[in-house]
Amino acid sequence: RFVVANPSRYLYLDDRRPDSGVFRTPPSSARRACEGFDDYKYGLERLSAYMADTGAGRLRQQYGRRDVTLLLGAQDRERGGNLDRSCAADLQGDNRLERGMLFYQYVVAQYPPTGRHQLEVVPGIGHDGRAIFNAAAGRAALFHGPGGAR
């Protein structure tokens, strides 16, 4: 089981990114302006040696079979602090909450519904790891898994 909470960016499994409610490859002008938008840490190009040994195709297959819960603070909307504000990250959304919501939509569109990918938006919490993991949804994700007792 994997529990991800309020990350600054996501590793997309292909070159499509959110754009006006759909996921598509950014136009060539955006790709030129945002070189490396699909490189490792944002996508599956130019992978680290460790990940390259597994390969992009296998990484995509493995992710689809993983039990992943994404925890997002409903108030995690700031653009400051240690938020990745690179061009590649901004293609994923404006802030942590938006990026997480969009990434979850992307994952749900990529993989058939199996109950393995869960999203929990925790009310009243911003970018606060202690608060999100101490919330009922955080404890349930850590100790009970998808569909577990809350």
Rosetta blueprint (number, residue, H / E / L):
1 R L
2 F E
3 V E
4 V E
5 A E
6 N L
7 P L
8 S L
9 R L
10 Y L
11 L L
12 Y L
13 L L
14 D L
15 D L
16 R L
17 R E
18 P E
19 D E
20 S L
21 G L
22 V E
23 F E
24 R E
25 T L
26 P L
27 P L
28 S H
29 S H
30 A H
31 R H
32 R H
33 A H
34 C L
35 E L
36 G L
37 F L
38 D L
39 D E
40 Y L
41 K L
42 Y L
43 G L
44 L L
45 E E
46 R L
47 L L
48 S L
49 A H
50 Y H
51 M H
52 A H
53 D H
54 T H
55 G L
56 A H
57 G H
58 R H
59 L H
60 R H
61 Q H
62 Q H
63 Y H
64 G H
65 R H
66 R L
67 D L
68 V E
69 T E
70 L E
71 L E
72 L E
73 G E
74 A L
75 Q L
76 D L
77 R L
78 E L
79 R L
80 G L
81 G L
82 N L
83 L L
84 D L
85 R L
86 S L
87 C H
88 A H
89 A H
90 D H
91 L L
92 Q L
93 G L
94 D L
95 N L
96 R H
97 L H
98 E H
99 R H
100 G H
101 M H
102 L H
103 F H
104 Y H
105 Q H
106 Y H
107 V H
108 V H
109 A H
110 Q H
111 Y L
112 P L
113 P L
114 T L
115 G L
116 R L
117 H E
118 Q E
119 L E
120 E E
121 V E
122 V E
123 P L
124 G L
125 I L
126 G L
127 H L
128 D L
129 G H
130 R H
131 A H
132 I H
133 F H
134 N H
135 A L
136 A H
137 A H
138 G H
139 R H
140 A H
141 A H
142 L H
143 F H
144 H L
145 G L
146 P L
147 G L
148 G L
149 A L
150 R L
